[in-house]
Amino acid sequence: MLRDKYPDMVIEGGNYPPKGINAWLARFLTFAKMLLIVAIVSGANIGRYLGGTTPSWWTWCITNKIYACMMIFLLSNMLEGHLVSTGAFEITFNDMPVWSKLETGRIPQPPELFQIIDNLSQFKTESTFSVDI
C-alpha cells in the first residue's frame, strides 16, 4: 500500500530482535532437534547412554523413524518460531518514529499511517522509510 501511494519512497524492512533468552533457547532447540533426528535415523540406543533400559517412546521413535523425525522437526520449528516472534511492528520515517506496536499494542490503519506520513513529509523532502517487524 505504501509503494502504491508513495512510489518514490525507499522502503526497508527487517525483523525486530527477540529477547536474549528467547534467541538463546531457539538456537538450543535447533541444535537439540538436529541431534535427536540424527540419533533416530542412526538407530542409536539411548538406553545404553542413560544407564538403563531403552524407554518405550524411544523404541517407538526408532520403529517409526519418518513419523518421529517429522514430528520432532515440526514441533521444534513451531516452538522456535514462537520464541523468536516479537509481534513488534515499528515504523520510522526519515529516522523519526512514526508508529510503535510495542507502545500502542496495535497495527496502524492505512488512513492514519498515510496521514502521519503526509504530515511528516511536509517537513522533510528526502523520503526514506523503515519498517521493523
N, CA, C and O atoms as CSV, one atom per row, in Angstrom:
chain,resi,resn,atom,element,x,y,z
A,1,MET,N,N,0.825,-1.196,0.000
A,1,MET,CA,C,0.000,0.000,0.000
A,1,MET,C,C,0.865,1.254,0.000
A,1,MET,O,O,0.551,2.246,-0.658
A,2,LEU,N,N,1.955,1.187,0.749
A,2,LEU,CA,C,2.834,2.355,0.803
A,2,LEU,C,C,3.500,2.619,-0.542
A,2,LEU,O,O,3.657,3.772,-0.945
A,3,ARG,N,N,3.889,1.560,-1.231
A,3,ARG,CA,C,4.528,1.736,-2.546
A,3,ARG,C,C,3.550,2.304,-3.559
A,3,ARG,O,O,3.942,3.073,-4.437
A,4,ASP,N,N,2.263,1.928,-3.446
A,4,ASP,CA,C,1.263,2.463,-4.363
A,4,ASP,C,C,1.054,3.959,-4.130
A,4,ASP,O,O,0.963,4.730,-5.086
A,5,LYS,N,N,0.977,4.367,-2.874
A,5,LYS,CA,C,0.707,5.774,-2.544
A,5,LYS,C,C,1.963,6.642,-2.666
A,5,LYS,O,O,1.883,7.801,-3.074
A,6,TYR,N,N,3.125,6.075,-2.311
A,6,TYR,CA,C,4.390,6.822,-2.346
A,6,TYR,C,C,5.401,6.056,-3.196
A,6,TYR,O,O,6.275,5.389,-2.644
A,7,PRO,N,N,5.305,6.132,-4.524
A,7,PRO,CA,C,6.192,5.320,-5.374
A,7,PRO,C,C,7.667,5.705,-5.290
A,7,PRO,O,O,8.522,4.868,-5.577
A,8,ASP,N,N,7.997,6.940,-4.908
A,8,ASP,CA,C,9.395,7.371,-4.837
A,8,ASP,C,C,10.033,7.065,-3.488
A,8,ASP,O,O,11.227,7.303,-3.305
A,9,MET,N,N,9.275,6.551,-2.561
A,9,MET,CA,C,9.771,6.307,-1.212
A,9,MET,C,C,10.595,5.021,-1.172
A,9,MET,O,O,10.219,4.016,-1.776
A,10,VAL,N,N,11.708,5.058,-0.465
A,10,VAL,CA,C,12.538,3.872,-0.265
A,10,VAL,C,C,12.011,3.147,0.972
A,10,VAL,O,O,11.934,3.735,2.051
A,11,ILE,N,N,11.650,1.882,0.820
A,11,ILE,CA,C,11.088,1.100,1.922
A,11,ILE,C,C,12.058,-0.014,2.264
A,11,ILE,O,O,12.451,-0.798,1.400
A,12,GLU,N,N,12.441,-0.078,3.533
A,12,GLU,CA,C,13.348,-1.116,4.018
A,12,GLU,C,C,12.642,-1.866,5.137
A,12,GLU,O,O,11.944,-1.260,5.950
A,13,GLY,N,N,12.818,-3.166,5.181
A,13,GLY,CA,C,12.185,-3.969,6.226
A,13,GLY,C,C,13.192,-4.853,6.925
A,13,GLY,O,O,14.270,-5.127,6.399
A,14,GLY,N,N,12.831,-5.295,8.111
A,14,GLY,CA,C,13.701,-6.187,8.861
A,14,GLY,C,C,12.953,-6.783,10.034
A,14,GLY,O,O,11.832,-6.380,10.343
A,15,ASN,N,N,13.577,-7.735,10.674
A,15,ASN,CA,C,12.963,-8.373,11.840
A,15,ASN,C,C,13.381,-7.659,13.106
A,15,ASN,O,O,14.541,-7.284,13.275
A,16,TYR,N,N,12.418,-7.475,13.993
A,16,TYR,CA,C,12.697,-6.886,15.285
A,16,TYR,C,C,13.328,-7.970,16.151
A,16,TYR,O,O,12.775,-9.066,16.237
A,17,PRO,N,N,14.458,-7.710,16.793
A,17,PRO,CA,C,15.167,-8.771,17.511
A,17,PRO,C,C,14.409,-9.262,18.750
A,17,PRO,O,O,13.835,-8.459,19.484
A,18,PRO,N,N,14.407,-10.581,18.983
A,18,PRO,CA,C,13.762,-11.118,20.190
A,18,PRO,C,C,14.626,-10.884,21.424
A,18,PRO,O,O,15.782,-10.474,21.323
A,19,LYS,N,N,14.045,-11.150,22.588
A,19,LYS,CA,C,14.793,-11.045,23.844
A,19,LYS,C,C,15.954,-12.035,23.817
A,19,LYS,O,O,15.888,-13.049,23.122
A,20,GLY,N,N,17.008,-11.749,24.564
A,20,GLY,CA,C,18.216,-12.574,24.557
A,20,GLY,C,C,17.979,-14.016,24.927
A,20,GLY,O,O,18.501,-14.914,24.266
A,21,ILE,N,N,17.193,-14.269,25.983
A,21,ILE,CA,C,16.956,-15.654,26.423
A,21,ILE,C,C,16.144,-16.416,25.386
A,21,ILE,O,O,16.365,-17.610,25.185
A,22,ASN,N,N,15.205,-15.741,24.723
A,22,ASN,CA,C,14.394,-16.413,23.697
A,22,ASN,C,C,15.246,-16.799,22.497
A,22,ASN,O,O,15.086,-17.887,21.945
A,23,ALA,N,N,16.144,-15.920,22.094
A,23,ALA,CA,C,17.028,-16.235,20.970
A,23,ALA,C,C,17.944,-17.400,21.335
A,23,ALA,O,O,18.189,-18.279,20.509
A,24,TRP,N,N,18.451,-17.413,22.567
A,24,TRP,CA,C,19.314,-18.499,23.002
A,24,TRP,C,C,18.545,-19.823,23.043
A,24,TRP,O,O,19.060,-20.845,22.590
A,25,LEU,N,N,17.325,-19.816,23.579
A,25,LEU,CA,C,16.516,-21.041,23.625
A,25,LEU,C,C,16.190,-21.557,22.227
A,25,LEU,O,O,16.190,-22.766,21.997
A,26,ALA,N,N,15.913,-20.654,21.297
A,26,ALA,CA,C,15.624,-21.064,19.922
A,26,ALA,C,C,16.838,-21.732,19.290
A,26,ALA,O,O,16.699,-22.734,18.589
A,27,ARG,N,N,18.028,-21.185,19.530
A,27,ARG,CA,C,19.248,-21.813,18.998
A,27,ARG,C,C,19.488,-23.181,19.631
A,27,ARG,O,O,19.898,-24.123,18.951
A,28,PHE,N,N,19.229,-23.287,20.939
A,28,PHE,CA,C,19.389,-24.569,21.623
A,28,PHE,C,C,18.416,-25.604,21.058
A,28,PHE,O,O,18.794,-26.754,20.836
A,29,LEU,N,N,17.166,-25.199,20.823
A,29,LEU,CA,C,16.177,-26.118,20.245
A,29,LEU,C,C,16.600,-26.590,18.854
A,29,LEU,O,O,16.395,-27.753,18.505
A,30,THR,N,N,17.180,-25.705,18.069
A,30,THR,CA,C,17.654,-26.093,16.737
A,30,THR,C,C,18.724,-27.174,16.851
A,30,THR,O,O,18.687,-28.170,16.129
A,31,PHE,N,N,19.673,-26.976,17.757
A,31,PHE,CA,C,20.729,-27.962,17.959
A,31,PHE,C,C,20.146,-29.279,18.481
A,31,PHE,O,O,20.516,-30.348,17.995
A,32,ALA,N,N,19.238,-29.216,19.468
A,32,ALA,CA,C,18.639,-30.429,20.040
A,32,ALA,C,C,17.813,-31.179,19.006
A,32,ALA,O,O,17.822,-32.410,18.974
A,33,LYS,N,N,17.099,-30.441,18.160
A,33,LYS,CA,C,16.293,-31.055,17.101
A,33,LYS,C,C,17.177,-31.857,16.158
A,33,LYS,O,O,16.870,-33.006,15.843
A,34,MET,N,N,18.266,-31.261,15.709
A,34,MET,CA,C,19.158,-31.954,14.783
A,34,MET,C,C,19.808,-33.167,15.437
A,34,MET,O,O,19.961,-34.211,14.802
A,35,LEU,N,N,20.187,-33.032,16.697
A,35,LEU,CA,C,20.785,-34.145,17.421
A,35,LEU,C,C,19.800,-35.312,17.558
A,35,LEU,O,O,20.171,-36.467,17.347
A,36,LEU,N,N,18.550,-35.009,17.910
A,36,LEU,CA,C,17.532,-36.066,18.025
A,36,LEU,C,C,17.260,-36.745,16.691
A,36,LEU,O,O,17.146,-37.969,16.627
A,37,ILE,N,N,17.157,-35.959,15.630
A,37,ILE,CA,C,16.886,-36.544,14.306
A,37,ILE,C,C,18.030,-37.445,13.871
A,37,ILE,O,O,17.797,-38.532,13.342
A,38,VAL,N,N,19.267,-37.003,14.090
A,38,VAL,CA,C,20.426,-37.840,13.732
A,38,VAL,C,C,20.421,-39.124,14.568
A,38,VAL,O,O,20.711,-40.202,14.049
A,39,ALA,N,N,20.092,-39.012,15.857
A,39,ALA,CA,C,20.058,-40.196,16.723
A,39,ALA,C,C,18.977,-41.172,16.274
A,39,ALA,O,O,19.197,-42.383,16.296
A,40,ILE,N,N,17.826,-40.674,15.871
A,40,ILE,CA,C,16.738,-41.552,15.418
A,40,ILE,C,C,17.111,-42.225,14.107
A,40,ILE,O,O,16.948,-43.436,13.957
A,41,VAL,N,N,17.613,-41.438,13.154
A,41,VAL,CA,C,17.964,-42.007,11.846
A,41,VAL,C,C,19.073,-43.041,11.983
A,41,VAL,O,O,19.055,-44.059,11.291
A,42,SER,N,N,20.038,-42.792,12.866
A,42,SER,CA,C,21.138,-43.747,13.032
A,42,SER,C,C,20.731,-44.968,13.854
A,42,SER,O,O,21.441,-45.974,13.867
A,43,GLY,N,N,19.588,-44.883,14.541
A,43,GLY,CA,C,19.117,-46.018,15.341
A,43,GLY,C,C,19.867,-46.187,16.645
A,43,GLY,O,O,19.958,-47.301,17.159
A,44,ALA,N,N,20.405,-45.112,17.192
A,44,ALA,CA,C,21.178,-45.167,18.436
A,44,ALA,C,C,20.303,-45.652,19.593
A,44,ALA,O,O,19.125,-45.306,19.688
A,45,ASN,N,N,20.895,-46.445,20.451
A,45,ASN,CA,C,20.192,-46.972,21.621
A,45,ASN,C,C,20.509,-46.063,22.811
A,45,ASN,O,O,21.560,-46.196,23.437
A,46,ILE,N,N,19.581,-45.128,23.123
A,46,ILE,CA,C,19.864,-44.174,24.202
A,46,ILE,C,C,19.769,-44.825,25.579
A,46,ILE,O,O,20.272,-44.273,26.557
A,47,GLY,N,N,19.139,-45.974,25.667
A,47,GLY,CA,C,19.075,-46.680,26.945
A,47,GLY,C,C,20.458,-47.021,27.456
A,47,GLY,O,O,20.709,-47.000,28.661
A,48,ARG,N,N,21.349,-47.333,26.542
A,48,ARG,CA,C,22.718,-47.656,26.920
A,48,ARG,C,C,23.409,-46.423,27.512
A,48,ARG,O,O,24.192,-46.549,28.453
A,49,TYR,N,N,23.124,-45.226,26.966
A,49,TYR,CA,C,23.733,-43.994,27.466
A,49,TYR,C,C,23.080,-43.506,28.750
A,49,TYR,O,O,23.714,-42.807,29.541
A,50,LEU,N,N,21.812,-43.869,28.966
A,50,LEU,CA,C,21.103,-43.449,30.176
A,50,LEU,C,C,21.350,-44.389,31.346
A,50,LEU,O,O,20.946,-44.097,32.471
A,51,GLY,N,N,21.993,-45.489,31.096
A,51,GLY,CA,C,22.339,-46.419,32.158
A,51,GLY,C,C,21.207,-47.350,32.553
A,51,GLY,O,O,21.182,-47.844,33.680
A,52,GLY,N,N,20.294,-47.591,31.672
A,52,GLY,CA,C,19.180,-48.485,31.988
A,52,GLY,C,C,18.599,-49.078,30.728
A,52,GLY,O,O,19.285,-49.225,29.717
A,53,THR,N,N,17.340,-49.412,30.797
A,53,THR,CA,C,16.655,-49.962,29.627
A,53,THR,C,C,16.221,-48.837,28.700
A,53,THR,O,O,16.064,-47.689,29.116
A,54,THR,N,N,16.036,-49.184,27.469
A,54,THR,CA,C,15.587,-48.208,26.479
A,54,THR,C,C,14.123,-47.854,26.744
A,54,THR,O,O,13.287,-48.750,26.859
A,55,PRO,N,N,13.799,-46.555,26.845
A,55,PRO,CA,C,12.401,-46.162,27.073
A,55,PRO,C,C,11.513,-46.583,25.905
A,55,PRO,O,O,11.966,-46.671,24.764
A,56,SER,N,N,10.254,-46.840,26.208
A,56,SER,CA,C,9.331,-47.308,25.169
A,56,SER,C,C,9.098,-46.240,24.104
A,56,SER,O,O,8.906,-46.573,22.934
A,57,TRP,N,N,9.113,-44.970,24.486
A,57,TRP,CA,C,8.905,-43.915,23.495
A,57,TRP,C,C,10.064,-43.854,22.507
A,57,TRP,O,O,9.869,-43.509,21.342
A,58,TRP,N,N,11.279,-44.188,22.970
A,58,TRP,CA,C,12.425,-44.193,22.067
A,58,TRP,C,C,12.355,-45.381,21.110
A,58,TRP,O,O,12.713,-45.262,19.938
A,59,THR,N,N,11.896,-46.516,21.607
A,59,THR,CA,C,11.715,-47.684,20.740
A,59,THR,C,C,10.701,-47.360,19.654
A,59,THR,O,O,10.881,-47.735,18.495
A,60,TRP,N,N,9.630,-46.658,20.033
A,60,TRP,CA,C,8.630,-46.246,19.044
A,60,TRP,C,C,9.265,-45.320,18.007
A,60,TRP,O,O,9.006,-45.465,16.813
A,61,CYS,N,N,10.101,-44.360,18.453
A,61,CYS,CA,C,10.761,-43.435,17.525
A,61,CYS,C,C,11.661,-44.171,16.536
A,61,CYS,O,O,11.687,-43.841,15.351
A,62,ILE,N,N,12.399,-45.169,17.026
A,62,ILE,CA,C,13.282,-45.938,16.153
A,62,ILE,C,C,12.479,-46.782,15.172
A,62,ILE,O,O,12.881,-46.960,14.022
A,63,THR,N,N,11.355,-47.297,15.627
A,63,THR,CA,C,10.499,-48.113,14.759
A,63,THR,C,C,9.815,-47.269,13.692
A,63,THR,O,O,9.650,-47.718,12.558
A,64,ASN,N,N,9.418,-46.058,14.043
A,64,ASN,CA,C,8.701,-45.156,13.132
A,64,ASN,C,C,9.561,-43.928,12.847
A,64,ASN,O,O,9.200,-42.817,13.234
A,65,LYS,N,N,10.668,-44.113,12.189
A,65,LYS,CA,C,11.651,-43.053,12.002
A,65,LYS,C,C,11.117,-41.833,11.261
A,65,LYS,O,O,11.327,-40.700,11.694
A,66,ILE,N,N,10.440,-42.058,10.164
A,66,ILE,CA,C,9.959,-40.931,9.361
A,66,ILE,C,C,8.951,-40.106,10.151
A,66,ILE,O,O,9.059,-38.881,10.210
A,67,TYR,N,N,7.980,-40.767,10.752
A,67,TYR,CA,C,6.958,-40.064,11.522
A,67,TYR,C,C,7.578,-39.337,12.712
A,67,TYR,O,O,7.224,-38.190,12.982
A,68,ALA,N,N,8.481,-39.975,13.416
A,68,ALA,CA,C,9.117,-39.363,14.589
A,68,ALA,C,C,9.952,-38.154,14.184
A,68,ALA,O,O,9.894,-37.116,14.843
A,69,CYS,N,N,10.723,-38.275,13.111
A,69,CYS,CA,C,11.541,-37.152,12.659
A,69,CYS,C,C,10.678,-35.981,12.198
A,69,CYS,O,O,10.997,-34.825,12.479
A,70,MET,N,N,9.595,-36.274,11.498
A,70,MET,CA,C,8.689,-35.204,11.068
A,70,MET,C,C,8.057,-34.506,12.264
A,70,MET,O,O,7.959,-33.279,12.285
A,71,MET,N,N,7.629,-35.271,13.252
A,71,MET,CA,C,7.014,-34.683,14.444
A,71,MET,C,C,8.016,-33.811,15.203
A,71,MET,O,O,7.682,-32.701,15.616
A,72,ILE,N,N,9.224,-34.301,15.385
A,72,ILE,CA,C,10.247,-33.522,16.079
A,72,ILE,C,C,10.555,-32.246,15.307
A,72,ILE,O,O,10.652,-31.166,15.890
A,73,PHE,N,N,10.705,-32.376,14.001
A,73,PHE,CA,C,11.016,-31.224,13.160
A,73,PHE,C,C,9.915,-30.171,13.223
A,73,PHE,O,O,10.197,-28.992,13.435
A,74,LEU,N,N,8.671,-30.586,13.042
A,74,LEU,CA,C,7.558,-29.638,13.017
A,74,LEU,C,C,7.307,-29.009,14.384
A,74,LEU,O,O,7.102,-27.798,14.471
A,75,LEU,N,N,7.320,-29.798,15.439
A,75,LEU,CA,C,7.074,-29.252,16.771
A,75,LEU,C,C,8.180,-28.304,17.218
A,75,LEU,O,O,7.904,-27.259,17.806
A,76,SER,N,N,9.427,-28.664,16.943
A,76,SER,CA,C,10.513,-27.773,17.349
A,76,SER,C,C,10.503,-26.486,16.522
A,76,SER,O,O,10.798,-25.415,17.054
A,77,ASN,N,N,10.170,-26.569,15.235
A,77,ASN,CA,C,10.067,-25.357,14.422
A,77,ASN,C,C,8.959,-24.447,14.942
A,77,ASN,O,O,9.110,-23.226,14.944
A,78,MET,N,N,7.853,-25.031,15.380
A,78,MET,CA,C,6.761,-24.244,15.938
A,78,MET,C,C,7.238,-23.519,17.202
A,78,MET,O,O,6.976,-22.328,17.372
A,79,LEU,N,N,7.933,-24.234,18.085
A,79,LEU,CA,C,8.443,-23.623,19.309
A,79,LEU,C,C,9.494,-22.550,19.021
A,79,LEU,O,O,9.487,-21.484,19.637
A,80,GLU,N,N,10.394,-22.838,18.085
A,80,GLU,CA,C,11.421,-21.864,17.723
A,80,GLU,C,C,10.787,-20.592,17.170
A,80,GLU,O,O,11.193,-19.487,17.529
A,81,GLY,N,N,9.804,-20.743,16.307
A,81,GLY,CA,C,9.104,-19.585,15.748
A,81,GLY,C,C,8.408,-18.767,16.813
A,81,GLY,O,O,8.417,-17.537,16.768
A,82,HIS,N,N,7.804,-19.452,17.775
A,82,HIS,CA,C,7.129,-18.757,18.866
A,82,HIS,C,C,8.133,-17.997,19.740
A,82,HIS,O,O,7.844,-16.896,20.207
A,83,LEU,N,N,9.289,-18.578,19.952
A,83,LEU,CA,C,10.300,-17.935,20.793
A,83,LEU,C,C,10.890,-16.673,20.153
A,83,LEU,O,O,11.179,-15.703,20.853
A,84,VAL,N,N,11.070,-16.680,18.835
A,84,VAL,CA,C,11.699,-15.527,18.184
A,84,VAL,C,C,10.694,-14.506,17.669
A,84,VAL,O,O,11.095,-13.432,17.222
A,85,SER,N,N,9.414,-14.807,17.719
A,85,SER,CA,C,8.401,-13.862,17.264
A,85,SER,C,C,8.140,-12.824,18.348
A,85,SER,O,O,7.728,-13.158,19.459
A,86,THR,N,N,8.383,-11.569,18.014
A,86,THR,CA,C,8.185,-10.493,18.985
A,86,THR,C,C,6.830,-9.827,18.831
A,86,THR,O,O,6.328,-9.227,19.782
A,87,GLY,N,N,6.232,-9.919,17.657
A,87,GLY,CA,C,4.972,-9.225,17.410
A,87,GLY,C,C,5.159,-7.731,17.246
A,87,GLY,O,O,4.180,-6.990,17.152
A,88,ALA,N,N,6.404,-7.276,17.212
A,88,ALA,CA,C,6.684,-5.852,17.100
A,88,ALA,C,C,6.460,-5.372,15.671
A,88,ALA,O,O,6.674,-6.102,14.703
A,89,PHE,N,N,6.035,-4.155,15.576
A,89,PHE,CA,C,5.818,-3.518,14.278
A,89,PHE,C,C,6.214,-2.060,14.457
A,89,PHE,O,O,5.396,-1.229,14.852
A,90,GLU,N,N,7.459,-1.758,14.168
A,90,GLU,CA,C,7.995,-0.425,14.389
A,90,GLU,C,C,8.182,0.270,13.036
A,90,GLU,O,O,8.775,-0.301,12.121
A,91,ILE,N,N,7.686,1.480,12.913
A,91,ILE,CA,C,7.774,2.223,11.662
A,91,ILE,C,C,8.487,3.539,11.933
A,91,ILE,O,O,8.137,4.272,12.858
A,92,THR,N,N,9.498,3.831,11.107
A,92,THR,CA,C,10.184,5.118,11.178
A,92,THR,C,C,10.154,5.771,9.801
A,92,THR,O,O,10.120,5.090,8.776
A,93,PHE,N,N,10.168,7.087,9.796
A,93,PHE,CA,C,10.184,7.860,8.558
A,93,PHE,C,C,11.258,8.916,8.697
A,93,PHE,O,O,11.161,9.788,9.560
A,94,ASN,N,N,12.293,8.852,7.853
A,94,ASN,CA,C,13.443,9.755,7.945
A,94,ASN,C,C,14.032,9.736,9.356
A,94,ASN,O,O,14.326,10.783,9.933
A,95,ASP,N,N,14.197,8.547,9.892
A,95,ASP,CA,C,14.765,8.323,11.224
A,95,ASP,C,C,13.923,8.895,12.360
A,95,ASP,O,O,14.412,9.043,13.480
A,96,MET,N,N,12.676,9.214,12.084
A,96,MET,CA,C,11.758,9.670,13.132
A,96,MET,C,C,10.732,8.569,13.383
A,96,MET,O,O,10.179,8.030,12.425
A,97,PRO,N,N,10.460,8.219,14.640
A,97,PRO,CA,C,9.454,7.193,14.914
A,97,PRO,C,C,8.067,7.652,14.467
A,97,PRO,O,O,7.619,8.753,14.790
A,98,VAL,N,N,7.407,6.780,13.719
A,98,VAL,CA,C,6.060,7.073,13.227
A,98,VAL,C,C,5.036,6.250,13.996
A,98,VAL,O,O,4.006,6.773,14.422
A,99,TRP,N,N,5.322,4.957,14.173
A,99,TRP,CA,C,4.366,4.072,14.841
A,99,TRP,C,C,5.123,2.977,15.578
A,99,TRP,O,O,6.148,2.493,15.097
A,100,SER,N,N,4.626,2.593,16.730
A,100,SER,CA,C,5.211,1.512,17.503
A,100,SER,C,C,4.101,0.609,18.016
A,100,SER,O,O,3.274,1.022,18.827
A,101,LYS,N,N,4.093,-0.620,17.537
A,101,LYS,CA,C,3.114,-1.577,18.044
A,101,LYS,C,C,3.424,-1.939,19.493
A,101,LYS,O,O,2.521,-2.276,20.259
A,102,LEU,N,N,4.695,-1.870,19.867
A,102,LEU,CA,C,5.069,-2.153,21.247
A,102,LEU,C,C,4.428,-1.137,22.203
A,102,LEU,O,O,4.030,-1.495,23.311
A,103,GLU,N,N,4.330,0.120,21.779
A,103,GLU,CA,C,3.734,1.154,22.628
A,103,GLU,C,C,2.214,1.193,22.537
A,103,GLU,O,O,1.530,1.345,23.549
A,104,THR,N,N,1.683,1.053,21.308
A,104,THR,CA,C,0.236,1.188,21.115
A,104,THR,C,C,-0.513,-0.132,21.281
A,104,THR,O,O,-1.695,-0.145,21.624
A,105,GLY,N,N,0.185,-1.244,21.033
A,105,GLY,CA,C,-0.459,-2.548,21.132
A,105,GLY,C,C,-1.254,-2.938,19.908
A,105,GLY,O,O,-1.967,-3.942,19.933
A,106,ARG,N,N,-1.152,-2.173,18.838
A,106,ARG,CA,C,-1.902,-2.491,17.617
A,106,ARG,C,C,-1.148,-2.032,16.382
A,106,ARG,O,O,-0.201,-1.251,16.475
A,107,ILE,N,N,-1.577,-2.524,15.219
A,107,ILE,CA,C,-1.015,-2.131,13.937
A,107,ILE,C,C,-1.836,-0.954,13.416
A,107,ILE,O,O,-3.059,-0.956,13.556
A,108,PRO,N,N,-1.190,0.057,12.815
A,108,PRO,CA,C,-1.952,1.227,12.367
A,108,PRO,C,C,-2.860,0.910,11.185
A,108,PRO,O,O,-2.548,0.060,10.351
A,109,GLN,N,N,-3.975,1.604,11.132
A,109,GLN,CA,C,-4.859,1.516,9.975
A,109,GLN,C,C,-4.224,2.331,8.848
A,109,GLN,O,O,-3.581,3.345,9.121
A,110,PRO,N,N,-4.387,1.916,7.591
A,110,PRO,CA,C,-3.750,2.639,6.484
A,110,PRO,C,C,-4.040,4.144,6.456
A,110,PRO,O,O,-3.108,4.923,6.253
A,111,PRO,N,N,-5.295,4.593,6.649
A,111,PRO,CA,C,-5.522,6.049,6.590
A,111,PRO,C,C,-4.742,6.830,7.651
A,111,PRO,O,O,-4.219,7.906,7.361
A,112,GLU,N,N,-4.659,6.304,8.870
A,112,GLU,CA,C,-3.922,7.032,9.902
A,112,GLU,C,C,-2.423,7.023,9.630
A,112,GLU,O,O,-1.737,8.003,9.918
A,113,LEU,N,N,-1.905,5.914,9.073
A,113,LEU,CA,C,-0.491,5.859,8.720
A,113,LEU,C,C,-0.184,6.840,7.594
A,113,LEU,O,O,0.828,7.540,7.637
A,114,PHE,N,N,-1.056,6.894,6.585
A,114,PHE,CA,C,-0.865,7.835,5.478
A,114,PHE,C,C,-0.896,9.277,5.981
A,114,PHE,O,O,-0.104,10.103,5.528
A,115,GLN,N,N,-1.791,9.585,6.902
A,115,GLN,CA,C,-1.897,10.938,7.431
A,115,GLN,C,C,-0.620,11.328,8.195
A,115,GLN,O,O,-0.124,12.445,8.051
A,116,ILE,N,N,-0.100,10.408,8.998
A,116,ILE,CA,C,1.129,10.683,9.745
A,116,ILE,C,C,2.291,10.912,8.782
A,116,ILE,O,O,3.073,11.847,8.956
A,117,ILE,N,N,2.401,10.055,7.769
A,117,ILE,CA,C,3.497,10.199,6.793
A,117,ILE,C,C,3.349,11.488,6.007
A,117,ILE,O,O,4.341,12.175,5.765
A,118,ASP,N,N,2.125,11.835,5.601
A,118,ASP,CA,C,1.908,13.091,4.878
A,118,ASP,C,C,2.309,14.287,5.732
A,118,ASP,O,O,2.932,15.225,5.234
A,119,ASN,N,N,1.955,14.259,7.014
A,119,ASN,CA,C,2.325,15.358,7.910
A,119,ASN,C,C,3.839,15.458,8.064
A,119,ASN,O,O,4.395,16.556,8.050
A,120,LEU,N,N,4.505,14.318,8.210
A,120,LEU,CA,C,5.960,14.332,8.358
A,120,LEU,C,C,6.670,14.716,7.062
A,120,LEU,O,O,7.713,15.370,7.093
A,121,SER,N,N,6.105,14.311,5.924
A,121,SER,CA,C,6.763,14.597,4.644
A,121,SER,C,C,6.684,16.075,4.299
A,121,SER,O,O,7.460,16.544,3.467
A,122,GLN,N,N,5.770,16.826,4.911
A,122,GLN,CA,C,5.715,18.266,4.693
A,122,GLN,C,C,6.956,18.938,5.272
A,122,GLN,O,O,7.381,19.988,4.790
A,123,PHE,N,N,7.540,18.324,6.317
A,123,PHE,CA,C,8.706,18.902,6.967
A,123,PHE,C,C,10.011,18.459,6.329
A,123,PHE,O,O,11.018,19.159,6.438
A,124,LYS,N,N,10.014,17.318,5.670
A,124,LYS,CA,C,11.238,16.782,5.069
A,124,LYS,C,C,10.986,16.528,3.593
A,124,LYS,O,O,9.873,16.177,3.201
A,125,THR,N,N,12.015,16.704,2.772
A,125,THR,CA,C,11.868,16.452,1.342
A,125,THR,C,C,12.380,15.080,0.955
A,125,THR,O,O,11.800,14.450,0.071
A,126,GLU,N,N,13.453,14.584,1.584
A,126,GLU,CA,C,14.011,13.278,1.255
A,126,GLU,C,C,13.210,12.212,1.983
A,126,GLU,O,O,12.979,12.323,3.187
A,127,SER,N,N,12.779,11.165,1.253
A,127,SER,CA,C,11.923,10.138,1.836
A,127,SER,C,C,12.660,8.823,1.980
A,127,SER,O,O,13.007,8.190,0.983
A,128,THR,N,N,12.898,8.413,3.195
A,128,THR,CA,C,13.363,7.064,3.481
A,128,THR,C,C,12.440,6.508,4.540
A,128,THR,O,O,12.108,7.190,5.509
A,129,PHE,N,N,12.032,5.281,4.355
A,129,PHE,CA,C,11.006,4.683,5.195
A,129,PHE,C,C,11.503,3.330,5.677
A,129,PHE,O,O,12.016,2.545,4.881
A,130,SER,N,N,11.364,3.049,6.945
A,130,SER,CA,C,11.864,1.798,7.500
A,130,SER,C,C,10.784,1.124,8.335
A,130,SER,O,O,10.096,1.778,9.119
A,131,VAL,N,N,10.639,-0.193,8.163
A,131,VAL,CA,C,9.687,-0.978,8.947
A,131,VAL,C,C,10.433,-2.149,9.545
A,131,VAL,O,O,11.068,-2.912,8.817
A,132,ASP,N,N,10.369,-2.310,10.870
A,132,ASP,CA,C,10.936,-3.466,11.569
A,132,ASP,C,C,9.793,-4.293,12.096
A,132,ASP,O,O,8.952,-3.798,12.846
A,133,ILE,N,N,9.759,-5.549,11.710
A,133,ILE,CA,C,8.676,-6.442,12.140
A,133,ILE,C,C,9.237,-7.471,13.080
A,133,ILE,O,O,8.501,-8.328,13.568
